[in-house]
Amino acid sequence: MAQHDNTERFIEVGAEDLPLHCPTPEMIAWNSHPRVFLDVVDTGEALCPYCGTTFKLKAGTVVHGH
């Protein structure tokens, strides 16, 4: 995942970014709000309840279980 400004409101993620949480370590202000884990696997996207950023799985992403 590339570094993201915390003002970005749409970020595509891949299997390598799972489990997904916001803010991500790549965000410039990585401590801008409490860490919240987001489930993008079931619906393909998730909305952060703190900052409103939408995370979407990249097309063709294959998610493997443990």
N, C-alpha and C positions, 0 to 999 in steps of 0.2 A: 504494500500500500504506500502510495506517495504521501509526502507531508501535505497536510490540509490546513487551511485557515479555518478557524472556528466559525467563520461567517458563512462558509459553504453550507448549503442546505440539501445537497444531493450527492451521495457518494456511492459508487459501485464497489462491491466487495466480492472476493472470491473465496474458495474453500480454504485457502491459506490464512484468511482473516478470522476464521471461526475458532473458538467461540467468539462472537462479536460483542464488543462493549463500547460504550460511548462515555466519555471521550476516548478516542483511540490514542495510543502512544505517539502517533504521527501528527496529531493535532498540535498546532503551535502553543495553544494554551491548554495543555493536556489536563490541567487541574481546574478547569473552568466550572465544573459541577461534579457532584458525586458520580462515581462509576456506576453505570447501570448496564446489565447484560441484556442483549436484544436477540430475539429469535427471528431470524430471517429465513430459516429453512422451511417452515410450514407454508408461508404465504409468498415468499420470494422477496419481501421487503418488510422493513420495520421503521417506526418513527420513534426518535428519542423523545421521551416525555419532558426532558429538561430544556433542551436547546432547539428542538424541532427539526433536527437533521433527519432526512430520510436516507436509509441505507437500503440498497437494492442488490440482490445477487446478480452477478454478471451472467449474461446469457450463456447457456451451456455448462454452467457450473455443476459439477458432480460432487455431492456431499456424501462422504463415507462415514458410517457409524463406527463406534468403538467396539 
